[in-house]
C-alpha cells in the first residue's frame, strides 16, 4: 500500500461515487425518463416496506407486545435499502451525498446537481403515489395497520405544530437519518466489504438504526403522507412543512456530514499541496 493510500483510504470511495455521479448526470440528460422510472421503483419499494413495517407493528400490538413489534418492524424496514441498491433504483437521500461530493470536486454544476435531485424526488414520489393508490383501492390499510399509520402521521405533524422546538427536533432527526443511510452507502462504496451478504447486513443495520430510534426520512415521509391523504385526509400545511424541514435535514446529514466531509478528508491534492508548501517555507 502506498503512503497516499494509507493517508487517504477513502479515495476509492470518492472515485466510485464520482463514477456513479457521471452515470446519473448522463441519465438525467438524455435518459431522464429512465432515471425517473428507476427513482419510481425506489419510491414503490419504500412504500411497500413501510406498509410491512406497520403491519408488523399492528400484529405485535394486537399481541400486546408493542416493544417487540417496534424492534421487528424496524428490522424488516431495513431491507428497503438492500432492495433499492440491488435493483439499481434511485433514492433521493443517497443521491444527496453523491451530488455533494460531485459539487466539491466540481464534477457537476449546481444546476445539473439540482436536476438530479429534483428528478429523483419526483420519481420517488411517483412510485409512492402508485403504492398509495393501490392501498386506497384495497383493504391493506384497514384495522390496526391503519391505526398505526395514522398515529405515525400525527407524530410527524406534531413536530411542526410544536413550533421552533419541534421543528428543531425534526431537523436533527432528519440530519441523523441521512447520516446513517449514507454511512451504510459509504461502507458499500469504499470497497472494503467484499462479501455481498455483509453488504446487505451493513445496509440493513444502518436503516434499522434510523427506523428504530425514530429519525426522519424525506422519501418515507412523502410516501406515508401520500398514503394517508387517500385514507382519510391530511393536514397539508403541516405535512409540507414537515417535508421541507426533513429535506433540509437529510441534505445536511448526507450531503455535508458524509459527502462533503469525506470529500474534503480524502482530497489528497489539497492536503499534500499544503504540506509541501509548509515544508518549502
Secondary structure as UniProt FT lines:
FT   HELIX           3..7
FT   TURN            9..10
FT   HELIX           11..30
FT   HELIX           32..62
FT   TURN            63..64
FT   HELIX           66..77
FT   HELIX           79..86
FT   TURN            87..88
FT   HELIX           92..104
FT   TURN            105..106
FT   HELIX           110..136
FT   TURN            140..141
FT   HELIX           143..161
FT   HELIX           164..189
FT   HELIX           196..213
FT   HELIX           218..232
FT   HELIX           236..250
FT   HELIX           251..260
FT   HELIX           261..265
FT   HELIX           268..280
//
